Amino acid sequence: MHIILHQPEIPANTGNIGRTCVATGTSLHLIEPLGFQLDERAIKRSGMDYWPKLDVTRYINFKEFQEKHPGAKIWMATTKAHQTYTEVSFGMDDYIMFGKESGGIPEEILVDHEETCIRIPMLEEIRSLNLSNSVAIVLYEALRQNQFAGMQKNGELHRLHWKE
């Protein structure tokens, strides 16, 4: 799986998303401009010691991303979508794109991808969810649909053992 962040603004969100990506074996794609430097302490604090393990790629703009990934299936997470994230079928090589915290994915991009726009249902008076929460919600549904391929199947206690 792949997560794309289009012009993220808040380093802590990107750090949290990076940690989620490492935990799930997901690649992270960052489309500039970023609202922070990648070496900021907030990124490292929220990503903890996982950041060096992250498969992360930066792009100057969405056009460069498209040129480097022709034919990529990109799901666009937006509050403006007709269909919810649970109504689509995710593939293991799909990309899920999220926009910047203050404005989402630009409508100029969305209009060219209407059939792959998805949303998370929420009450009408709520504008949006936190970016890192939104990524986790949609990514884990995509992974669930693919039987959590390659991920840990059983949890284990640290000091004790589960009863048989």
JOKAHU-V711296 format. One record per pair of residues at least 4 apart in sequence whose C-alpha atoms are under 7 Angstrom apart, sorted by the first residue. I is the first residue (numbers start at 1). GAP is how many residues later the second one is. D is the distance in Angstrom with one decimal. If there is no record, write none. Layout:
BEGIN
I_GAP_D, I_GAP_D
END
This chain:
BEGIN
1_25_5.1, 1_26_6.5, 1_91_5.2, 1_92_5.1, 1_93_5.6, 1_94_6.2, 2_24_5.4, 2_25_4.7, 2_26_5.9, 2_92_6.3, 2_93_4.6, 2_94_6.3, 3_24_6.2, 3_25_4.9, 3_26_6.1, 3_92_5.7, 3_93_5.0, 3_94_5.9, 4_24_6.0, 4_25_4.6, 4_26_5.9, 4_91_6.8, 4_92_6.0, 4_93_4.4, 4_94_6.2, 5_24_6.2, 5_25_5.1, 5_26_6.1, 5_92_5.9, 5_93_5.1, 5_94_5.9, 6_24_6.3, 6_25_4.8, 6_26_6.9, 6_92_6.1, 6_93_4.7, 6_94_5.9, 6_99_6.7, 7_24_5.4, 7_25_5.1, 7_26_5.3, 7_27_5.0, 7_92_6.6, 7_93_5.3, 8_26_5.5, 8_27_6.1, 8_91_6.8, 8_92_4.5, 8_93_6.5, 9_25_5.9, 9_26_4.0, 9_27_6.6, 9_91_6.1, 9_92_6.3, 10_4_6.6, 10_25_6.5, 11_4_6.1, 11_25_6.2, 11_31_5.7, 11_32_5.2, 12_4_6.1, 12_30_5.3, 12_31_5.4, 12_34_5.7, 13_4_6.1, 13_118_6.5, 13_119_5.3, 14_4_6.0, 14_29_6.6, 15_4_6.3, 15_28_4.4, 15_29_6.5, 15_31_4.9, 15_32_4.4, 16_4_6.3, 16_30_5.3, 16_31_5.5, 16_116_6.2, 17_4_6.1, 17_115_5.4, 17_118_7.0, 18_4_6.3, 18_10_6.9, 18_29_6.1, 18_33_6.7, 18_36_6.5, 19_4_6.2, 19_28_5.0, 19_31_6.0, 19_32_6.8, 20_4_6.2, 21_4_5.8, 21_5_4.5, 21_6_6.3, 21_7_6.7, 22_4_6.3, 22_28_6.7, 22_31_6.6, 22_32_5.4, 24_127_7.0, 27_28_5.1, 27_29_6.1, 28_27_6.1, 28_28_4.7, 28_29_6.5, 29_27_5.7, 29_28_4.9, 29_29_5.9, 30_27_6.2, 30_28_4.7, 30_29_6.2, 31_27_5.9, 31_28_4.8, 31_29_6.1, 31_30_5.4, 31_31_6.4, 32_27_6.1, 32_28_5.1, 32_29_5.7, 38_5_6.8, 40_4_6.8, 41_4_5.9, 42_4_6.1, 43_4_5.8, 44_4_5.3, 44_7_6.7, 47_4_5.4, 50_4_6.7, 59_5_6.1, 59_6_6.0, 60_4_6.4, 61_4_6.6, 62_4_6.2, 63_4_6.2, 64_4_6.3, 65_4_6.1, 66_4_5.6, 72_22_6.9, 73_21_5.2, 73_22_6.0, 74_20_6.2, 74_21_4.6, 74_22_5.6, 74_23_6.7, 74_42_6.8, 75_20_6.1, 75_21_4.7, 75_22_6.0, 75_41_4.9, 75_42_5.8, 75_43_6.7, 76_20_6.0, 76_21_4.9, 76_22_6.4, 76_40_6.1, 76_41_4.5, 76_42_5.9, 77_20_5.9, 77_21_5.4, 77_40_5.9, 77_41_4.9, 77_42_5.5, 78_26_6.7, 78_27_6.9, 78_39_6.6, 78_40_6.0, 78_41_5.2, 79_40_5.2, 79_41_7.0, 79_49_7.0, 81_36_5.2, 81_37_5.1, 81_38_5.5, 82_36_6.9, 83_4_6.4, 83_35_5.3, 83_36_6.4, 84_34_5.0, 84_35_4.6, 84_36_5.8, 84_37_6.7, 85_33_5.1, 85_34_5.7, 85_35_6.2, 85_53_6.5, 90_4_6.5, 90_52_5.4, 90_55_6.8, 92_54_6.7, 98_6_6.8, 98_7_6.4, 99_4_6.9, 99_5_3.8, 99_6_4.0, 100_4_4.8, 100_5_6.6, 101_30_6.4, 105_4_7.0, 105_5_6.9, 106_4_6.5, 107_4_6.0, 109_4_6.9, 110_4_6.1, 113_4_6.4, 122_4_6.8, 129_4_6.8, 129_5_6.2, 130_4_6.2, 131_4_6.2, 132_4_6.3, 133_4_6.2, 134_4_6.3, 135_4_5.8, 136_4_5.9, 137_4_6.5, 138_4_6.3, 139_4_6.2, 140_4_5.9, 141_4_6.2, 142_4_6.6, 143_4_6.3, 143_5_4.9, 144_4_5.3, 157_4_5.8
END
